[in-house]
Amino acid sequence: EREAPVQEAMIATDSPMVAEVGPLKFYLDDVLKLTRENEDQILPVGPESEKLERLKANRKETLKRMIDRRLLILGAAKHPEWVNDASWEEQVQTLYAKMGAEEIERRRKAAGVGKEEFMEQFRKFIREEMMIRELVAREVESATPPSEEELMAAYEKERDTTFTRPESWAVYHVDRYLPRAEADSLPKVVEELERIRAEVAASISSATTPKAKANLMAPFVKEHSEAPDAQVGYAYIYDTTKVNFDPELVDHVRTATMGELSPVFELAGDEEKVGATFFLVFENRPGDTVSFETAKRVLIQKMMEERKRENRDRLFEELEAQFPVEVKEEALYVGLEDSPNSADSP
């Protein structure tokens, strides 16, 4: 829900002007009415040294929301017929009842105005919101759904990426690494892995299924492997270049026999390290491609979101051309450097 109604473009001669939107002016007090309440939540988040930047970002984001809202109101103003008095009054009563008298009074006090003035602002705010909804519905939400031809073209473009799951293998593996500068010592690592492999082979010899063997191998992986996934379980190795698996590991896994320990072999490594490993594959999932009919639902949602975003961007470009926006950031941050909440304060 939107913030409580406030007079966004009030005349405040004792407050610095922070923005102009067409004929309207915004003052720092306008922004502070909305930022004051959420600063208590913003300040405890993150390092102490970043408090000032978070406060500045809060003011900037709040002003941006205010400007966007005012642009939409200005854009909808030429169509007063979009909202009739009956529907307006119904919305006023509905929101008033939903908020409750206690919340209404709290917001009135926060706005610093009398009851009659607050209700006038409240009613104005509701009408503006209704006008905004109508404008957005007409200019943004009314995006044209993609045609069957457009959907098929998008599917063909993404079929081998988004809509294809490559073949994969569930693998327990015991890795050991060395810095590349110590590659001469790799034979000793291989020798140690041969010893561990012999222990694993003896432990799993009585198991009759790949999964049972994997369960018996798991403790050895947690105890001896230096692989990043060792402490969280097995790895899924995908037959794709999009995931950065060691190529030697993938080549061996691709031709492995389910449920059998691989020999110990050296990994390809990278610029920083070399290594060796052995593994056991206990599950294989064949690759699969999502059908066009199934993918359509995803594509329609994705393409509609893109078109609505394009419509919104185009709408704001048109509104800013009609009602030029000028932000005075220096004025927006007045008082922050000297605030007791700023990062430089003791």
Summary of the structure (lengths in Angstrom):
residues: 346
radius of gyration: 31.5
end to end distance: 36.4
largest distance: 86.3
contacts: 947
relative contact order: 0.15
helix: 55%
strand: 14%
